[in-house]
Amino acid sequence: MKSTGCLLLLGLMATLSAEPQPAPTPAVPSNQEAAATTDTGTVRKITANHGNLITTLRASDLAALGIEVGQIFTLRIGEKDHDVLYGQRYEDVPAGGWVAVAKDGDLIWIARNGVNAAESVAAKVGTAVRVRPQR
């Protein structure tokens, strides 16, 4: 009887170890980690002559995200994403291209070369702008 119990126990152990194990749950970034990959500001002013968006974001905000001059980042206005070059001049992008430049005490201005940026995305003062690096 003792050997039968051992055989049953071994059989049960083999059955349990053969069952598929659930996949580990992927780590979900914390709110702090998610916040470190994006930054949100607002449109504080729109230039009358070209429709450039003067935002509440600063050059230091882009730097904290690892975005440096010469890099392209993603800008979200409303429900649409735009590729934006963090440049030094509007002419750093081709006609119609999106560019961000630091002006007026390091405020980030978002513009389109030769196109009214505010009209193209229906932005108004107070419109949210979200930036994130491209990986």
N, C-alpha and C positions, 0 to 999 in steps of 0.2 A: 504494500500500500504506500509505503514511503516513496518508492521509485515512481509510482504513478503520479503522486502529487508533484514530484520534481519535474516530471515530463510535462504535466499540465502548466506548471509555472513557467517553464522554459518556452512552451508554445505560446502562452499569453504574452510573455516578454517579446518574442519574435513578432507577434501580431502588432503589438503596440509600437515597436520600433519601425515597422514597415508602413505605418500610416503616414500620409503626407503631412508635413508640418506647415503651418501657415507662414507666409512670407513676412519678414519683419516690416513693421510699419515705418514708412519713410519719415525722416525728421521734418517737421513743419517749422519754418523759420518763426522766431518770436516776433512780436510787433516791433521790438527794438531793432532786430536784424532787418526786417522788411523796411523799416523807416530809414535805415542806413543806405538803402539802395535807390531811394527816390527822395525828391524834395518837392514840396508844393509851395507855390507863391500865388500871387494874383497880379492882374494887370492894374497898375496904379495910375497910368496915364497913356494916352495914345497921341502920337505926334500928328498934328493937323495936316502937314504937308505930304507925308509918306505913309501914314498909318502904321508906324513902328510901334511895337508894344514895349513900353517901359514897365518892367516888372518889379516886384518887391524882392526878387531873388538877387543875390550878390555873387560876385566872383568867388568869394569864400565858400558859398553854398555848393557851387559846382566843384571846387577843389575838394571839399569834404566827400564828394561822391567819386572822386578820382578822375573827374573830367578836367582835362587841360586844354589850353589853346592848341588848336590844330586837330582836335578829336571831334568825331561826330557823336552826338547823343540823341536820345529820343525825347521829343517834346509832345505832351498830350494836352490838347485843348479840346474841351468837350469830349466827344467819343472817338476822336481821330488822332492817330499818332503821326508825327512828322520827323524826318531825319534832319537834324540841325547841326551845322558846323559851328563849333566854338571858335570864332575867328577874331581878327583884329580890325577888319574893314568889311564893309558891305560887299565890296568887289571880290572878296575871297571866294565867293560862290558864283556859279553861272547865273544868268538872268532867270528869275523865278525861284532860285534856290533859297533855302532858309539859312539864316546866319544869326548867331548870338554874339554880341560884343559887350564888353564891360565899359561903361561910360558913367559920367556923373557920380564920382565917388564909389565906383565899382558896382553900380546897379547894372543888372543884365537887361539889355535891350534886345528884343527879338524882332527880326526884320526879314523881308524877302527882297532880294535884289531886283529892283525895278517893278515890284508889285506891292500893292497896299496889303500888308499882312493882316491888319485888323478886319478889313472887308473880306479877305479870302477865308477867314475862319469865323466870321460874325462875332468877333471879340468886342467886349465893352469894358469899361472900367469896372473892376471887381471880378472879371472872369478868371477862373482858376487856371493855372498853368502848372503842369507837373513835368519834372525832368528826371531822367534816369540814364545812366551810362549804357552804352551798347556793349554787350559781352560777346 
